[in-house]
Amino acid sequence: MINITIPTPNVSITKQDDPELSNIYGFTDFHLIPRDKGGIFMFYNNNEELLFVGKARKLRPRIKKHFEDTVSAIKMHRDEVSKIDVCIIEEPVNREIYETYIINELKAKYNVDKVFFK
């Protein structure tokens, strides 16, 4: 049997209600997410419920796309996102494995692909 453990986030940012500083989608620390690194990201709501898991070759642009894109899986639920966890994982195969594992182990609410628990 293969033993997989969910990686510890390298960056974790939380949405501010009324941010006074410059912010992107309410996240004042959005700049902490690496622009040129690959990895996985997890969106959570206020109750720490996992909403969505994704992977990217370049994390910051991909996460921004989820808040701007009209075809994003979370487009109807963007307002629910209150926390973003990012794990830097450079190897594409490992990103794929972690993404699929986390979606199914933590039962991500809005992931429709790679779901084995429904």
C-alpha positions as CSV (number, residue, x, y, z in Angstrom):
1,M,0.0,0.0,0.0
2,I,1.2,3.5,-0.8
3,N,1.3,5.9,2.1
4,I,0.7,9.6,1.2
5,T,0.6,12.4,3.7
6,I,-0.9,15.8,2.9
7,P,2.0,18.3,2.6
8,T,2.2,21.2,5.1
9,P,1.3,24.5,3.4
10,N,4.3,26.8,2.5
11,V,1.9,29.8,2.4
12,S,-1.5,30.3,4.0
13,I,-3.4,33.5,3.5
14,T,-6.7,34.7,5.0
15,K,-9.3,37.0,3.5
16,Q,-9.8,40.3,5.4
17,D,-13.3,41.7,5.8
18,D,-12.5,45.4,5.2
19,P,-8.9,45.5,4.1
20,E,-7.2,48.9,4.5
21,L,-4.1,47.8,2.6
22,S,-3.8,47.0,-1.1
23,N,-5.6,43.6,-1.7
24,I,-6.5,41.2,-4.3
25,Y,-10.0,39.7,-3.8
26,G,-9.8,40.7,-0.1
27,F,-6.4,38.9,0.4
28,T,-3.8,41.5,1.5
29,D,-1.1,38.8,1.5
30,F,-1.7,37.6,-2.0
31,H,1.8,38.7,-2.9
32,L,3.2,35.9,-0.7
33,I,2.0,33.3,-3.2
34,P,4.9,32.4,-5.5
35,R,4.5,33.6,-9.1
36,D,7.0,31.3,-10.7
37,K,6.7,28.1,-8.6
38,G,4.5,25.0,-9.2
39,G,2.4,23.4,-6.6
40,I,-1.1,22.7,-5.3
41,F,-3.6,25.1,-3.7
42,M,-6.6,24.6,-1.5
43,F,-9.5,27.0,-1.0
44,Y,-11.3,26.9,2.4
45,N,-14.4,28.7,3.7
46,N,-14.9,30.3,7.2
47,N,-15.7,26.9,8.7
48,E,-12.3,25.4,7.5
49,E,-14.3,23.3,5.0
50,L,-12.3,22.4,1.9
51,L,-14.0,23.9,-1.1
52,F,-11.6,23.3,-4.0
53,V,-8.2,21.8,-4.7
54,G,-6.1,22.7,-7.8
55,K,-2.6,22.4,-9.2
56,A,-0.5,24.7,-11.3
57,R,2.9,25.2,-12.9
58,K,2.8,28.8,-11.8
59,L,0.7,29.3,-8.7
60,R,-0.2,33.0,-8.4
61,P,-1.5,33.4,-12.0
62,R,-3.5,30.2,-11.7
63,I,-5.1,31.2,-8.4
64,K,-5.9,34.7,-9.8
65,K,-7.6,33.0,-12.7
66,H,-10.0,31.2,-10.4
67,F,-11.3,34.6,-9.2
68,E,-11.5,36.1,-12.7
69,D,-12.4,33.3,-15.1
70,T,-15.9,32.7,-16.3
71,V,-15.3,28.9,-16.6
72,S,-13.7,28.3,-13.1
73,A,-15.2,25.5,-11.1
74,I,-15.7,27.9,-8.2
75,K,-17.1,30.9,-10.2
76,M,-20.4,30.7,-8.3
77,H,-18.7,30.3,-4.9
78,R,-15.8,32.8,-5.0
79,D,-17.3,34.7,-2.1
80,E,-17.1,31.6,0.1
81,V,-13.3,31.4,-0.1
82,S,-11.8,32.9,3.1
83,K,-8.5,31.0,3.2
84,I,-6.0,29.8,0.6
85,D,-3.3,27.3,1.4
86,V,-0.4,26.8,-1.0
87,C,2.0,23.9,-1.1
88,I,5.1,24.2,-3.4
89,I,5.6,21.0,-5.3
90,E,7.8,21.4,-8.4
91,E,7.4,17.8,-9.8
92,P,4.3,17.6,-12.1
93,V,3.6,14.0,-11.3
94,N,3.7,14.7,-7.6
95,R,1.3,17.6,-8.0
96,E,-1.1,15.3,-9.8
97,I,-0.9,12.7,-7.1
98,Y,-1.3,15.1,-4.2
99,E,-4.2,16.9,-5.9
100,T,-6.2,13.7,-6.5
101,Y,-5.4,12.4,-3.0
102,I,-6.5,15.6,-1.3
103,I,-9.7,15.9,-3.3
104,N,-10.7,12.4,-2.3
105,E,-9.3,12.2,1.3
106,L,-10.7,15.6,2.4
107,K,-13.8,15.5,0.1
108,A,-13.4,18.8,-1.6
109,K,-16.8,20.3,-2.1
110,Y,-16.5,21.8,-5.6
111,N,-14.1,19.5,-7.4
112,V,-15.9,17.5,-10.0
113,D,-12.9,15.9,-11.7
114,K,-10.8,13.2,-10.1
115,V,-13.6,12.4,-7.6
116,F,-13.9,8.8,-6.4
117,F,-16.1,9.4,-3.3
118,K,-19.5,10.3,-4.8
